């Protein structure tokens, strides 16, 4: 009941209240147009909006156009340029309103607006053993955090203006960081595996320019350019089963791993599945969890009940209980959450 009031409390403002000249704001536009859109909010912070996207790192992990060996099948391979052509094709289908696709099967679209082609949609190739996570935003949708569902809205409040489009950029650097930490724990190194992942910018994708004001310091102006449409292509994992929240052993394994990783990855138990053929536990979702929910201090959890309680409490506190002094301090805060690239 209380959480349902978040949008009202966050957006409403007395018409008699003077405008704060130091209010943080972002303005977006396509780089080749002048029409712009602006969002003013005390929740906007420097790191999640202006530093998460690292162009040099992004280009380092681009999907190759030549042969890509299949996972665990050295005698089978896919030509990267053919997979790219299929991705370009499905984007055209999506933009024409189709929900059944020629070369892909829909896996998830809970945060995707089919009418406007906004959000995140997950697809599985019908021809190749790869999954595609497709991120699509426009300048207008980028500054519309209150129109994307309850969960994305809560992440916006907790994560300093973060959205799924931005956290997508953390998935591969965080995967590499998780793999490094994995080898520090022999138990997890033998039990846990991860899929390969690449970035891909589809043909015709345009850049969104994001300008920030009063973020990271009084009067400070920031600017970044991010792809309006991009993909993460990953090995498809064939599971024997997914871990279950109702299985005590599964809960212990998933939460124990995430605690040892210092909550680098989301402990959500559906992010883990037992792979057919290897019986290894595969971590399929690798977005940087501290960035997603704005965790700024290391924490460990003894149970999923304590994890859910902590997140709910943080969301309520971040949304409803911040004083003006706290908001101003957060507004001027710099990038202590930044990943190591």
ZIGI-V779900 format. One record per residue. N is the residue number from 1. SS is DSSP state (H for helix, E for strand, - for the rest). Layout:
BEGIN
n->[N,N]
ss->[SS,SS]
END
This chain:
BEGIN
n->[1,2,3,4,5,6,7,8,9,10,11,12,13,14,15,16,17,18,19,20,21,22,23,24,25,26,27,28,29,30,31,32,33,34,35,36,37,38,39,40,41,42,43,44,45,46,47,48,49,50,51,52,53,54,55,56,57,58,59,60,61,62,63,64,65,66,67,68,69,70,71,72,73,74,75,76,77,78,79,80,81,82,83,84,85,86,87,88,89,90,91,92,93,94,95,96,97,98,99,100,101,102,103,104,105,106,107,108,109,110,111,112,113,114,115,116,117,118,119,120,121,122,123,124,125,126,127,128,129,130,131,132,133,134,135,136,137,138,139,140,141,142,143,144,145,146,147,148,149,150,151,152,153,154,155,156,157,158,159,160,161,162,163,164,165,166,167,168,169,170,171,172,173,174,175,176,177,178,179,180,181,182,183,184,185,186,187,188,189,190,191,192,193,194,195,196,197,198,199,200,201,202,203,204,205,206,207,208,209,210,211,212,213,214,215,216,217,218,219,220,221,222,223,224,225,226,227,228,229,230,231,232,233,234,235,236,237,238,239,240,241,242,243,244,245,246,247,248,249,250,251,252,253,254,255,256,257,258,259,260,261,262,263,264,265,266,267,268,269,270,271,272,273,274,275,276,277,278,279,280,281,282,283,284,285,286,287,288,289,290,291,292,293,294,295,296,297,298,299,300,301,302,303,304,305,306,307,308,309,310,311,312,313,314,315,316,317,318,319,320,321,322,323,324,325,326,327,328,329,330,331,332,333,334,335,336,337,338,339,340,341]
ss->[-,-,H,H,H,H,H,H,H,H,H,-,-,-,-,-,-,-,-,-,-,-,-,-,E,E,E,E,E,E,-,-,-,-,-,-,E,E,E,E,-,-,-,-,-,H,H,H,H,H,H,-,-,-,H,H,H,H,H,H,-,E,-,-,-,-,E,E,E,E,-,-,E,E,E,E,E,E,E,H,H,H,H,H,H,H,H,H,H,H,H,H,H,H,H,-,-,-,-,-,-,-,-,E,E,E,E,E,-,-,-,E,E,-,-,-,-,E,E,E,E,E,E,E,E,-,-,-,-,E,E,E,E,E,E,E,-,-,H,H,H,H,-,-,H,H,H,-,-,H,H,H,H,H,H,H,H,H,-,-,-,-,-,H,H,H,H,-,-,H,H,H,H,H,H,H,H,H,H,H,H,H,-,-,-,H,H,H,H,H,H,E,E,E,-,-,E,E,E,E,-,-,-,-,-,-,E,E,E,E,E,E,E,-,-,-,-,-,-,-,E,E,E,E,E,E,E,-,E,E,E,E,E,E,E,-,-,-,E,E,E,E,-,-,-,-,-,H,H,H,H,H,H,H,H,H,H,H,H,H,-,-,-,-,-,-,-,-,H,H,H,E,E,E,E,-,-,-,-,-,E,E,E,-,-,-,-,-,H,H,H,H,H,-,-,-,-,-,-,-,-,-,-,H,H,H,H,H,H,H,H,H,H,H,H,H,H,H,H,H,-,-,-,H,H,H,H,H,H,H,H,-,-,-,-,-,-,-,-,-,-]
END
